[in-house]
Amino acid sequence: MNATSIGPLVFANDRLHAVIALAVVLLVLEVVGRRRPALAGPLHRWGWHLLASWIVAARLGFVLVNREAFADAPLSALAVWQGSFEPIAGLFGIALVGLAAIVRCPAVLRPLALAVVLAGSAQAAAGWIFPTEAQGSLPNFALSDLGGTPVRLSETDGRPMIVNLWASWCPPCRREMPMMMELAEAQDDVVLRFANQGEPASAVGRYLDQEGLSDTHVVLDDTQRLMEHFDLLGLPSTLFFDAEGNLIAAHTGEISRAELINRMQELQETE
């Protein structure tokens, strides 16, 4: 799918690309610092400044572009673990810090530029090795709601569908579900289903009651067939299907309100 497992850790491939780029930057700065000890301190300092500037600027850019989605929960802008960055804004951040580095310590220009170029190349290569494309379609098998009634996901009445795979023991699932259910109730142009993975109906119902959440959109995948069908590695995972039932995107890990809204709008445009 679009995630990679490294030992016990599961990385969405787009985030894995960023981790690889970060590792390349640190490796280049370490090698240059060892060869030129006099530059080791400034290189490490400005290298971390560059990384921090990309994260802050890229996240700020995403928040500004999606400011309406963050208006009701401004503190969620700090949830950088959700992903959701604006890469072009991040490049502006790097440019500003790079300019400051040149003014303060011109000798770091070439090593920093080399680190950035090699990191970009490594990220591009990682995108080829660990692709983010999603492939597949809605399965024909039926799941059941909490009352035991069969629910066939492929029956969408010609509407796009979002399927969120979750479990009550999964902290990121618990964090994102209230927001996702709120959006599910607020519109009917896109069908949302919350497919619980491997838990009995009694446990799922008890959790929903405790949290004050509706069971309207919840289905049970007691044998985790969806995980196997789409070769998913971790929870939560959110799958996006067009009106024809084709999988067009997948998100591994906690999803932000802004990204979910953007994806919903994209699905509506495909109808």
Secondary structure by P-SEA (a helix, b strand, c coil): ccccccccccccaaaaaaaaaaaaaaaaaaaaaaacccaaaaaaaaaaaaaaaaaaaaaaaaaaaaccccccccccccccccccccaaaaaaaaaaaaaaaaaacccaaaaaaaaaaaaaaaaaaaaaacccbbbbccccbbbbccccccccccccccbbbbbbbbccccaaaaaaaaaaaaaaaacccbbbbbbbccccaaaaaaaaaaaccccccbbbcccaaaaaaaccccccbbbbbcccccccccccccccaaaaaaaaaaaaaac
